[in-house]
Amino acid sequence: MAKGNGNRYDETFKKETVKYIVENNKPIAQVARETGVNTNTLHGWIKKYGQQPEVKEAQTFSDAEMRALKKQLRDLEEENEILKKAMHYFAKSPR
């Protein structure tokens, strides 16, 4: 494992671990089990390294992706409203 002195991990290992969590949207508990690093330690690394350019790049969406996601969200919200109205309609109608 990428350990330095004692129980310390080198900077590269920390950054790569945070990048792995962010890029793959992995649960921290799962990564903790995979790497043998305490979950609290991983949370600290994410707080410290999560805003660095190479990690932040993995978190960002392009403008086209963002527009597509917003459109998908609007469509799903509209579908949800239609289903709610249908549910109320069928709940009221006698059988």
N, CA, C and O atoms as a GROMACS GRO file, in nm:
protein
  380
    1MET      N    1   0.085  -0.116   0.000
    1MET     CA    2   0.000   0.000   0.000
    1MET      C    3   0.090   0.123   0.000
    1MET      O    4   0.207   0.113   0.036
    2ALA      N    5   0.040   0.234  -0.038
    2ALA     CA    6   0.121   0.354  -0.055
    2ALA      C    7   0.143   0.426   0.078
    2ALA      O    8   0.102   0.541   0.095
    3LYS      N    9   0.207   0.358   0.170
    3LYS     CA   10   0.232   0.420   0.300
    3LYS      C   11   0.372   0.476   0.306
    3LYS      O   12   0.466   0.421   0.249
    4GLY      N   13   0.384   0.584   0.376
    4GLY     CA   14   0.514   0.643   0.399
    4GLY      C   15   0.561   0.602   0.537
    4GLY      O   16   0.562   0.484   0.570
    5ASN      N   17   0.599   0.699   0.619
    5ASN     CA   18   0.645   0.672   0.755
    5ASN      C   19   0.528   0.630   0.843
    5ASN      O   20   0.425   0.697   0.844
    6GLY      N   21   0.543   0.523   0.915
    6GLY     CA   22   0.440   0.479   1.009
    6GLY      C   23   0.308   0.453   0.939
    6GLY      O   24   0.298   0.368   0.850
    7ASN      N   25   0.206   0.527   0.981
    7ASN     CA   26   0.071   0.508   0.928
    7ASN      C   27   0.033   0.620   0.832
    7ASN      O   28  -0.086   0.641   0.807
    8ARG      N   29   0.130   0.692   0.780
    8ARG     CA   30   0.102   0.804   0.691
    8ARG      C   31   0.100   0.758   0.547
    8ARG      O   32   0.180   0.673   0.507
    9TYR      N   33   0.010   0.813   0.470
    9TYR     CA   34  -0.001   0.780   0.328
    9TYR      C   35   0.059   0.894   0.248
    9TYR      O   36   0.052   1.010   0.289
   10ASP      N   37   0.119   0.862   0.134
   10ASP     CA   38   0.178   0.969   0.054
   10ASP      C   39   0.070   1.048  -0.018
   10ASP      O   40  -0.042   1.000  -0.038
   11GLU      N   41   0.104   1.170  -0.057
   11GLU     CA   42   0.009   1.263  -0.118
   11GLU      C   43  -0.053   1.206  -0.245
   11GLU      O   44  -0.173   1.224  -0.268
   12THR      N   45   0.025   1.139  -0.325
   12THR     CA   46  -0.025   1.083  -0.451
   12THR      C   47  -0.136   0.981  -0.424
   12THR      O   48  -0.239   0.982  -0.491
   13PHE      N   49  -0.113   0.894  -0.326
   13PHE     CA   50  -0.213   0.794  -0.291
   13PHE      C   51  -0.341   0.861  -0.245
   13PHE      O   52  -0.450   0.819  -0.283
   14LYS      N   53  -0.329   0.964  -0.162
   14LYS     CA   54  -0.447   1.035  -0.111
   14LYS      C   55  -0.526   1.098  -0.226
   14LYS      O   56  -0.647   1.083  -0.235
   15LYS      N   57  -0.454   1.169  -0.314
   15LYS     CA   58  -0.521   1.236  -0.426
   15LYS      C   59  -0.586   1.137  -0.520
   15LYS      O   60  -0.699   1.158  -0.566
   16GLU      N   61  -0.516   1.028  -0.550
   16GLU     CA   62  -0.571   0.927  -0.641
   16GLU      C   63  -0.693   0.858  -0.579
   16GLU      O   64  -0.788   0.824  -0.650
   17THR      N   65  -0.690   0.837  -0.450
   17THR     CA   66  -0.803   0.775  -0.382
   17THR      C   67  -0.925   0.866  -0.388
   17THR      O   68  -1.035   0.821  -0.417
   18VAL      N   69  -0.905   0.995  -0.360
   18VAL     CA   70  -1.015   1.092  -0.368
   18VAL      C   71  -1.068   1.099  -0.511
   18VAL      O   72  -1.190   1.101  -0.532
   19LYS      N   73  -0.978   1.104  -0.607
   19LYS     CA   74  -1.019   1.109  -0.747
   19LYS      C   75  -1.100   0.984  -0.785
   19LYS      O   76  -1.199   0.994  -0.857
   20TYR      N   77  -1.058   0.868  -0.737
   20TYR     CA   78  -1.128   0.742  -0.762
   20TYR      C   79  -1.270   0.747  -0.705
   20TYR      O   80  -1.366   0.704  -0.770
   21ILE      N   81  -1.283   0.800  -0.583
   21ILE     CA   82  -1.415   0.811  -0.519
   21ILE      C   83  -1.505   0.903  -0.600
   21ILE      O   84  -1.621   0.870  -0.627
   22VAL      N   85  -1.452   1.018  -0.640
   22VAL     CA   86  -1.531   1.118  -0.711
   22VAL      C   87  -1.569   1.071  -0.851
   22VAL      O   88  -1.685   1.078  -0.890
   23GLU      N   89  -1.471   1.023  -0.928
   23GLU     CA   90  -1.497   0.982  -1.066
   23GLU      C   91  -1.594   0.866  -1.076
   23GLU      O   92  -1.678   0.862  -1.165
   24ASN      N   93  -1.584   0.772  -0.985
   24ASN     CA   94  -1.666   0.652  -0.992
   24ASN      C   95  -1.788   0.657  -0.902
   24ASN      O   96  -1.866   0.562  -0.895
   25ASN      N   97  -1.804   0.770  -0.832
   25ASN     CA   98  -1.918   0.789  -0.742
   25ASN      C   99  -1.931   0.671  -0.645
   25ASN      O  100  -2.040   0.618  -0.623
   26LYS      N  101  -1.818   0.633  -0.590
   26LYS     CA  102  -1.812   0.517  -0.500
   26LYS      C  103  -1.848   0.558  -0.358
   26LYS      O  104  -1.814   0.668  -0.314
   27PRO      N  105  -1.918   0.471  -0.286
   27PRO     CA  106  -1.943   0.498  -0.144
   27PRO      C  107  -1.811   0.495  -0.067
   27PRO      O  108  -1.726   0.410  -0.091
   28ILE      N  109  -1.796   0.587   0.024
   28ILE     CA  110  -1.672   0.597   0.101
   28ILE      C  111  -1.647   0.470   0.182
   28ILE      O  112  -1.533   0.425   0.194
   29ALA      N  113  -1.753   0.413   0.236
   29ALA     CA  114  -1.737   0.290   0.315
   29ALA      C  115  -1.679   0.177   0.229
   29ALA      O  116  -1.596   0.099   0.276
   30GLN      N  117  -1.724   0.169   0.105
   30GLN     CA  118  -1.673   0.064   0.016
   30GLN      C  119  -1.525   0.086  -0.014
   30GLN      O  120  -1.446  -0.009  -0.011
   31VAL      N  121  -1.487   0.210  -0.042
   31VAL     CA  122  -1.347   0.241  -0.071
   31VAL      C  123  -1.262   0.217   0.053
   31VAL      O  124  -1.148   0.171   0.043
   32ALA      N  125  -1.316   0.247   0.170
   32ALA     CA  126  -1.244   0.222   0.295
   32ALA      C  127  -1.213   0.073   0.309
   32ALA      O  128  -1.102   0.035   0.347
   33ARG      N  129  -1.311  -0.012   0.277
   33ARG     CA  130  -1.289  -0.157   0.284
   33ARG      C  131  -1.186  -0.200   0.180
   33ARG      O  132  -1.100  -0.283   0.208
   34GLU      N  133  -1.196  -0.143   0.058
   34GLU     CA  134  -1.106  -0.182  -0.050
   34GLU      C  135  -0.960  -0.143  -0.020
   34GLU      O  136  -0.868  -0.218  -0.051
   35THR      N  137  -0.942  -0.027   0.040
   35THR     CA  138  -0.806   0.025   0.061
   35THR      C  139  -0.751   0.000   0.200
   35THR      O  140  -0.630   0.007   0.222
   36GLY      N  141  -0.840  -0.030   0.295
   36GLY     CA  142  -0.796  -0.047   0.433
   36GLY      C  143  -0.774   0.084   0.505
   36GLY      O  144  -0.711   0.087   0.611
   37VAL      N  145  -0.825   0.193   0.449
   37VAL     CA  146  -0.814   0.326   0.510
   37VAL      C  147  -0.943   0.354   0.587
   37VAL      O  148  -1.051   0.323   0.539
   38ASN      N  149  -0.931   0.412   0.704
   38ASN     CA  150  -1.046   0.445   0.787
   38ASN      C  151  -1.139   0.542   0.713
   38ASN      O  152  -1.092   0.630   0.641
   39THR      N  153  -1.271   0.525   0.732
   39THR     CA  154  -1.367   0.612   0.663
   39THR      C  155  -1.350   0.759   0.703
   39THR      O  156  -1.363   0.848   0.619
   40ASN      N  157  -1.322   0.785   0.830
   40ASN     CA  158  -1.301   0.923   0.873
   40ASN      C  159  -1.180   0.985   0.805
   40ASN      O  160  -1.180   1.104   0.772
   41THR      N  161  -1.078   0.905   0.784
   41THR     CA  162  -0.959   0.952   0.714
   41THR      C  163  -0.994   0.989   0.571
   41THR      O  164  -0.951   1.092   0.520
   42LEU      N  165  -1.075   0.904   0.505
   42LEU     CA  166  -1.117   0.932   0.367
   42LEU      C  167  -1.200   1.060   0.360
   42LEU      O  168  -1.183   1.140   0.267
   43HIS      N  169  -1.288   1.080   0.457
   43HIS     CA  170  -1.366   1.204   0.459
   43HIS      C  171  -1.274   1.326   0.468
   43HIS      O  172  -1.296   1.427   0.401
   44GLY      N  173  -1.172   1.315   0.550
   44GLY     CA  174  -1.075   1.424   0.563
   44GLY      C  175  -1.001   1.449   0.433
   44GLY      O  176  -0.979   1.564   0.395
   45TRP      N  177  -0.963   1.343   0.365
   45TRP     CA  178  -0.894   1.358   0.236
   45TRP      C  179  -0.984   1.425   0.134
   45TRP      O  180  -0.940   1.511   0.058
   46ILE      N  181  -1.111   1.386   0.131
   46ILE     CA  182  -1.205   1.446   0.036
   46ILE      C  183  -1.220   1.594   0.064
   46ILE      O  184  -1.225   1.676  -0.027
   47LYS      N  185  -1.228   1.628   0.191
   47LYS     CA  186  -1.240   1.769   0.229
   47LYS      C  187  -1.115   1.846   0.186
   47LYS      O  188  -1.124   1.959   0.137
   48LYS      N  189  -0.999   1.785   0.203
   48LYS     CA  190  -0.872   1.852   0.173
   48LYS      C  191  -0.842   1.857   0.023
   48LYS      O  192  -0.802   1.961  -0.028
   49TYR      N  193  -0.862   1.745  -0.048
   49TYR     CA  194  -0.819   1.736  -0.188
   49TYR      C  195  -0.934   1.748  -0.288
   49TYR      O  196  -0.910   1.758  -0.408
   50GLY      N  197  -1.057   1.746  -0.241
   50GLY     CA  198  -1.172   1.746  -0.331
   50GLY      C  199  -1.185   1.868  -0.419
   50GLY      O  200  -1.250   1.861  -0.523
   51GLN      N  201  -1.125   1.979  -0.379
   51GLN     CA  202  -1.137   2.102  -0.456
   51GLN      C  203  -1.017   2.129  -0.545
   51GLN      O  204  -1.011   2.232  -0.612
   52GLN      N  205  -0.921   2.039  -0.548
   52GLN     CA  206  -0.803   2.059  -0.633
   52GLN      C  207  -0.841   2.038  -0.779
   52GLN      O  208  -0.929   1.957  -0.809
   53PRO      N  209  -0.777   2.112  -0.870
   53PRO     CA  210  -0.817   2.110  -1.012
   53PRO      C  211  -0.830   1.972  -1.074
   53PRO      O  212  -0.927   1.946  -1.146
   54GLU      N  213  -0.735   1.882  -1.049
   54GLU     CA  214  -0.743   1.750  -1.114
   54GLU      C  215  -0.859   1.668  -1.061
   54GLU      O  216  -0.914   1.585  -1.134
   55VAL      N  217  -0.897   1.688  -0.936
   55VAL     CA  218  -1.010   1.617  -0.879
   55VAL      C  219  -1.140   1.686  -0.917
   55VAL      O  220  -1.239   1.622  -0.952
   56LYS      N  221  -1.138   1.818  -0.911
   56LYS     CA  222  -1.257   1.895  -0.945
   56LYS      C  223  -1.298   1.872  -1.089
   56LYS      O  224  -1.418   1.872  -1.121
   57GLU      N  225  -1.201   1.850  -1.176
   57GLU     CA  226  -1.229   1.824  -1.318
   57GLU      C  227  -1.317   1.701  -1.333
   57GLU      O  228  -1.403   1.696  -1.421
   58ALA      N  229  -1.297   1.603  -1.249
   58ALA     CA  230  -1.377   1.481  -1.255
   58ALA      C  231  -1.520   1.505  -1.210
   58ALA      O  232  -1.609   1.427  -1.244
   59GLN      N  233  -1.544   1.612  -1.136
   59GLN     CA  234  -1.676   1.641  -1.082
   59GLN      C  235  -1.760   1.727  -1.175
   59GLN      O  236  -1.882   1.734  -1.157
   60THR      N  237  -1.701   1.791  -1.272
   60THR     CA  238  -1.774   1.889  -1.352
   60THR      C  239  -1.839   1.825  -1.474
   60THR      O  240  -1.790   1.725  -1.528
   61PHE      N  241  -1.948   1.885  -1.517
   61PHE     CA  242  -2.018   1.844  -1.637
   61PHE      C  243  -1.996   1.950  -1.743
   61PHE      O  244  -1.981   2.068  -1.710
   62SER      N  245  -1.996   1.910  -1.868
   62SER     CA  246  -1.988   2.009  -1.975
   62SER      C  247  -2.124   2.080  -1.982
   62SER      O  248  -2.222   2.034  -1.924
   63ASP      N  249  -2.128   2.192  -2.054
   63ASP     CA  250  -2.253   2.266  -2.068
   63ASP      C  251  -2.360   2.179  -2.133
   63ASP      O  252  -2.476   2.183  -2.093
   64ALA      N  253  -2.321   2.102  -2.234
   64ALA     CA  254  -2.418   2.017  -2.303
   64ALA      C  255  -2.473   1.910  -2.208
   64ALA      O  256  -2.593   1.882  -2.208
   65GLU      N  257  -2.384   1.850  -2.128
   65GLU     CA  258  -2.429   1.749  -2.033
   65GLU      C  259  -2.523   1.810  -1.929
   65GLU      O  260  -2.623   1.750  -1.891
   66MET      N  261  -2.489   1.931  -1.884
   66MET     CA  262  -2.572   1.998  -1.784
   66MET      C  263  -2.710   2.030  -1.841
   66MET      O  264  -2.811   2.011  -1.773
   67ARG      N  265  -2.716   2.079  -1.966
   67ARG     CA  266  -2.845   2.107  -2.029
   67ARG      C  267  -2.927   1.979  -2.043
   67ARG      O  268  -3.047   1.979  -2.017
   68ALA      N  269  -2.862   1.871  -2.084
   68ALA     CA  270  -2.931   1.744  -2.101
   68ALA      C  271  -2.985   1.694  -1.967
   68ALA      O  272  -3.098   1.644  -1.960
   69LEU      N  273  -2.906   1.707  -1.862
   69LEU     CA  274  -2.951   1.664  -1.729
   69LEU      C  275  -3.068   1.749  -1.679
   69LEU      O  276  -3.162   1.696  -1.620
   70LYS      N  277  -3.061   1.880  -1.703
   70LYS     CA  278  -3.171   1.968  -1.661
   70LYS      C  279  -3.299   1.935  -1.738
   70LYS      O  280  -3.408   1.935  -1.680
   71LYS      N  281  -3.285   1.907  -1.868
   71LYS     CA  282  -3.403   1.870  -1.948
   71LYS      C  283  -3.462   1.739  -1.897
   71LYS      O  284  -3.583   1.725  -1.884
   72GLN      N  285  -3.374   1.643  -1.868
   72GLN     CA  286  -3.421   1.515  -1.816
   72GLN      C  287  -3.492   1.534  -1.683
   72GLN      O  288  -3.595   1.471  -1.657
   73LEU      N  289  -3.439   1.620  -1.599
   73LEU     CA  290  -3.501   1.649  -1.470
   73LEU      C  291  -3.640   1.710  -1.489
   73LEU      O  292  -3.735   1.669  -1.423
   74ARG      N  293  -3.652   1.808  -1.580
   74ARG     CA  294  -3.783   1.870  -1.608
   74ARG      C  295  -3.883   1.766  -1.658
   74ARG      O  296  -3.998   1.762  -1.615
   75ASP      N  297  -3.837   1.681  -1.750
   75ASP     CA  298  -3.925   1.577  -1.805
   75ASP      C  299  -3.973   1.482  -1.696
   75ASP      O  300  -4.091   1.446  -1.690
   76LEU      N  301  -3.881   1.441  -1.610
   76LEU     CA  302  -3.918   1.348  -1.502
   76LEU      C  303  -4.012   1.414  -1.401
   76LEU      O  304  -4.103   1.349  -1.350
   77GLU      N  305  -3.990   1.542  -1.373
   77GLU     CA  306  -4.080   1.613  -1.282
   77GLU      C  307  -4.220   1.623  -1.343
   77GLU      O  308  -4.319   1.607  -1.272
   78GLU      N  309  -4.227   1.650  -1.473
   78GLU     CA  310  -4.355   1.658  -1.542
   78GLU      C  311  -4.426   1.522  -1.539
   78GLU      O  312  -4.546   1.515  -1.512
   79GLU      N  313  -4.352   1.415  -1.566
   79GLU     CA  314  -4.410   1.281  -1.562
   79GLU      C  315  -4.460   1.249  -1.421
   79GLU      O  316  -4.566   1.187  -1.405
   80ASN      N  317  -4.386   1.290  -1.321
   80ASN     CA  318  -4.425   1.267  -1.183
   80ASN      C  319  -4.556   1.338  -1.151
   80ASN      O  320  -4.643   1.281  -1.086
   81GLU      N  321  -4.570   1.461  -1.197
   81GLU     CA  322  -4.693   1.537  -1.174
   81GLU      C  323  -4.812   1.469  -1.242
   81GLU      O  324  -4.920   1.462  -1.184
   82ILE      N  325  -4.792   1.420  -1.363
   82ILE     CA  326  -4.899   1.349  -1.434
   82ILE      C  327  -4.940   1.224  -1.357
   82ILE      O  328  -5.059   1.196  -1.343
   83LEU      N  329  -4.842   1.150  -1.308
   83LEU     CA  330  -4.873   1.029  -1.232
   83LEU      C  331  -4.946   1.062  -1.101
   83LEU      O  332  -5.035   0.987  -1.060
   84LYS      N  333  -4.910   1.171  -1.037
   84LYS     CA  334  -4.980   1.212  -0.914
   84LYS      C  335  -5.125   1.243  -0.944
   84LYS      O  336  -5.214   1.202  -0.870
   85LYS      N  337  -5.149   1.317  -1.054
   85LYS     CA  338  -5.286   1.352  -1.092
   85LYS      C  339  -5.366   1.227  -1.125
   85LYS      O  340  -5.482   1.214  -1.086
   86ALA      N  341  -5.304   1.133  -1.196
   86ALA     CA  342  -5.372   1.009  -1.230
   86ALA      C  343  -5.404   0.929  -1.104
   86ALA      O  344  -5.512   0.870  -1.092
   87MET      N  345  -5.312   0.928  -1.010
   87MET     CA  346  -5.333   0.856  -0.885
   87MET      C  347  -5.454   0.915  -0.811
   87MET      O  348  -5.537   0.840  -0.761
   88HIS      N  349  -5.463   1.046  -0.805
   88HIS     CA  350  -5.574   1.111  -0.737
   88HIS      C  351  -5.706   1.084  -0.811
   88HIS      O  352  -5.809   1.062  -0.748
   89TYR      N  353  -5.702   1.086  -0.942
   89TYR     CA  354  -5.820   1.061  -1.023
   89TYR      C  355  -5.874   0.920  -0.997
   89TYR      O  356  -5.993   0.902  -0.972
   90PHE      N  357  -5.785   0.821  -1.003
   90PHE     CA  358  -5.830   0.684  -0.983
   90PHE      C  359  -5.867   0.655  -0.838
   90PHE      O  360  -5.948   0.567  -0.811
   91ALA      N  361  -5.809   0.728  -0.746
   91ALA     CA  362  -5.844   0.709  -0.604
   91ALA      C  363  -5.984   0.761  -0.576
   91ALA      O  364  -6.053   0.709  -0.488
   92LYS      N  365  -6.029   0.865  -0.650
   92LYS     CA  366  -6.160   0.924  -0.631
   92LYS      C  367  -6.270   0.849  -0.704
   92LYS      O  368  -6.383   0.843  -0.655
   93SER      N  369  -6.240   0.793  -0.819
   93SER     CA  370  -6.344   0.733  -0.902
   93SER      C  371  -6.402   0.606  -0.838
   93SER      O  372  -6.328   0.520  -0.790
   94PRO      N  373  -6.535   0.595  -0.838
   94PRO     CA  374  -6.598   0.473  -0.783
   94PRO      C  375  -6.576   0.354  -0.875
   94PRO      O  376  -6.560   0.370  -0.996
   95ARG      N  377  -6.575   0.239  -0.817
   95ARG     CA  378  -6.551   0.118  -0.898
   95ARG      C  379  -6.677   0.042  -0.917
   95ARG      O  380  -6.678  -0.062  -0.982
   0.00000   0.00000   0.00000
